[in-house]
Amino acid sequence: MIYHISDGRCAVDYPALQLPLTRDQVHALLAEYGFQEISVDLVKFARSHAGVSRYRRGISMQQAPQIVDCSSFIKWLYAQRGIWLPRYAVQQRTYLFREVVQREQIQPGDLVFASRKHGLYDVDPHDRVGHVGIVSGPDTVIHASQDRGVCEVPLKVFLKGGVWRGARRVIPDPEQVRTFTIPETHVIESSDDVRWLLVLHLRAHLPIPSFT
């Protein structure tokens, strides 16, 4: 899966690189180029803001994470993982993406969506999306609530006042997707750029065939 960078970080999906390199070799080469791996547990990180981050609708991204609304909190949260997401919940649900998850299949880290009275829609006015949260457990969601700020609640509470609008899995396998800080010496816009950096490295170090 290709991820666009965010906040000077880039998530790299090792299998998506499709290179004749082990994960350790990829890690070593990126370290040689100045990339540094950082560990970000999205659920743990989201929980650390419960009761701390306050809510304000339509807030500027520059004020996150101190003040957030539901979608800006999710956007900011995934930025810490090196993954760019669009601004609004309705965009986050349809962005390029990502794997569609059935309600009974949701797992920690998935995004869940709900309707709201003033939600937005793309084509179908009966498919309004106005709220988003991140799954934290078998039946719990962390979200930015208008009443409570960032909090962790049962899924049924998250859906209160709205209806289920689906779920998306941004990171299929967290063990295979690692986050790196990007050195200033390289212009990286997506994890695909990381792949090509490694391709160029391999090409530069391949033996030149002899025709004599």
Buried (B, 14 or more C-beta within 10 A) or exposed (E): BBBBBBBEBBBBBBEBBEBEBEBEEBBEBBEEBEBEEEEBBBBEBBBEBBEEBBBBEEBEEEBBBEBBBBBBBBBBBBBBBBBBBBEBBBBBBBBEBBEEBEEEEBEBBBBBBBBBEEBEBEEEEEBBBBBBBBBBBEEBBBBBBEEBBBBBBEBEBBBEEBEEBBBBBBBBEBEBBBBBBBEEEBEBEBBBBBBEBBEEBEEEEEEEEEEE
